[in-house]
Amino acid sequence: MIRLHHIPGSRSMRVLWLLEELGLDCDLQNWSLTDGSLRRPDFVAMSPAGRIPALEIDGRAIFESGAIIQYLTERQGQLAPAPGDPERAEFLEWIGFAETQANIIQALNIHHIFLRPEAARSVPLMKLDTKRLAVTAAALDRHLTDHDTLLASGFSAADCMLGFNIQALFRFLPEGDYPNLTAYRDRMTARPAYRRAEERGGSDAIYAQDFYEVPHD
Ligand SMILES: N[C@@H](CCC(=O)N[C@@H](CS)C(=O)NCC(=O)O)C(=O)O
């Protein structure tokens, strides 16, 4: 039995999408970002920082989405260049890049959505993080000028690592500024496995607005 600890619209979407691409069934256990349950000892025993996702598989629980993605590709021998393959370094780079970008999205989620009261927000930090996110989106957009997928050899689990980012980043950046990234998002979200994951995982539980403008000082 494989069990994914999940919150709709969060990084666990990366894992759910990859499980669907690999044809692996899983049991889903839903959690909440706001009810304090991620700090419960039973959850922290699986994910010590109290973060989603965690994956129960092969008699243990694995935390950190990048580690889970690599574990699953190695276990199944699919959707990743093997060690020694010329594309291996690039695969690992994109796994790390996706998490760098996700951390900026997370900071913006905190500023725009979770931090209360509004007076506690820092407009300079919101501007800075929006600019830092734009740098990562522009880098992806440049890369995707001549790539349909992150790796030249085709779809891989590195694309799944962007599975939470490609939806969330356009809450803070205008789609029109990133035509290649927008087209990539549309290609990836049209994949049957992505659609199955979205249907199973439930609709995003984080955003109440389509777009969040940086407030004025
Ligand atoms: N590097 C971790 C980050 C996990 C993470 O921060 N997940 C968010 C949801 S997308 C979370 O659980 N946040 C709860 C919190 O920050 O308390 C990973 O990739 O698994």
The ligand as an SDF file (V2000), in Angstrom:
LIG
                    3D

 20 19  0  0  0  0  0  0  0  0999 V2000
   11.0590   21.1740    0.8070 N   0  0  0  0  0  0  0  0  0  0  0  0
    9.8050   20.5980    1.2400 C   0  0  0  0  0  0  0  0  0  0  0  0
    8.8230   21.7240    1.4880 C   0  0  0  0  0  0  0  0  0  0  0  0
    7.4740   21.2000    1.9400 C   0  0  0  0  0  0  0  0  0  0  0  0
    6.5140   22.3330    2.3100 C   0  0  0  0  0  0  0  0  0  0  0  0
    6.9170   23.4200    2.7450 O   0  0  0  0  0  0  0  0  0  0  0  0
    5.2140   22.0340    2.1350 N   0  0  0  0  0  0  0  0  0  0  0  0
    4.1850   23.0100    2.5010 C   0  0  0  0  0  0  0  0  0  0  0  0
    2.9560   22.7950    1.6240 C   0  0  0  0  0  0  0  0  0  0  0  0
    3.3080   23.1450   -0.0800 S   0  0  0  0  0  0  0  0  0  0  0  0
    3.7980   22.8130    3.9440 C   0  0  0  0  0  0  0  0  0  0  0  0
    3.6320   21.6880    4.3810 O   0  0  0  0  0  0  0  0  0  0  0  0
    3.6480   23.9020    4.6920 N   0  0  0  0  0  0  0  0  0  0  0  0
    3.2370   23.8370    6.0650 C   0  0  0  0  0  0  0  0  0  0  0  0
    4.0300   24.7750    6.9150 C   0  0  0  0  0  0  0  0  0  0  0  0
    4.8760   25.5220    6.3990 O   0  0  0  0  0  0  0  0  0  0  0  0
    3.7830   24.7720    8.1210 O   0  0  0  0  0  0  0  0  0  0  0  0
    9.3040   19.6380    0.1710 C   0  0  0  0  0  0  0  0  0  0  0  0
    9.6030   19.8550   -1.0090 O   0  0  0  0  0  0  0  0  0  0  0  0
    8.6440   18.6360    0.5060 O   0  0  0  0  0  0  0  0  0  0  0  0
  1  2  1  0
  2  3  1  0
  2 18  1  0
  3  4  1  0
  4  5  1  0
  5  6  2  0
  5  7  1  0
  7  8  1  0
  8  9  1  0
  8 11  1  0
  9 10  1  0
 11 12  2  0
 11 13  1  0
 13 14  1  0
 14 15  1  0
 15 16  2  0
 15 17  1  0
 18 19  2  0
 18 20  1  0
M  END
$$$$
